[in-house]
Amino acid sequence: MEYLTVESHAGTKAEEHPLRFFSNKRKIEITSIEKRWLTPDGRCFTVTGNDGWLYILKYNPENDIWSLVAIDRP
């Protein structure tokens, strides 16, 4: 698991979601959120990056930490 710097947006209902993230000095713009779900310790998102890859990101609000859980390369 890799910890990430993520730029996110808190919507009108304070539902935070990622807009872009930085991994290995690369900036990945999120073009779509495919799926989102809750876990006991945070929120997970399956997102598509501007590189066409799928990423699973996890946000732990208690520690304010984003992590990269998985990558699915085309």
N, C-alpha and C positions, 0 to 999 in steps of 0.2 A: 504494500500500500504506500502510495506517494502522497505527501502533504502538498497542497496547492495554494497558490494565491489566486483567489477568485473575485471577480467583480460581479456583484449581484444586485438585485432589485427587490425591495420589499414592497409588495403591492398594497392595495387599499385595505386588505384584510391582514396585512403584515405577513403574508405568505412569501417568504424569501425564495427567490429562484435565481439560478446563475445566468449571467449574460455572456461572460467570457472567462477564460482561465489561462494560466501560464504553466507550461510543463516543459522541462528541459530547455528553458530559455526561449520557448516558442509561445506565441500568443495564439490561442484557439478561440475564435468567435463561435458562439453557439447559434446555430441556424434554426434549430427546433428542439423542443423538449418532447421526447417520444412517450415517456412514462414517468410518473412520480409516485412515490409511496412512502409511508412512514414505517420506521423501525423503532424498537424500544429506546434507542439512543440517538435518534436523529431522523433526517429526511434523505431519501435517495432519489436521484434523477438519472434516467437514461436520456442522453442528449446526443445530437448530431453536431459535429464540428464543421467548420467551413472547409476542412480537408476531406470531408465525406466519411470520416470514421465515427463509430459509435463509442461513447464513453459512459461509464457509470460513475457518477460523482455522489459523494455522501457529505452531508453537512451535519455537524454535531453542534447544536445551538448552545448547549451547556458550556462547552469549551471554545465556541466560536471558531471551529476548525473544519476546513474542507479537505477532503481526501479523494484521490483517484482510486477507485476500487477495481475497475476492469476496463479494457480497451478491446474493441472488435474492429480490426483493420479490414478494409474491403479486399 
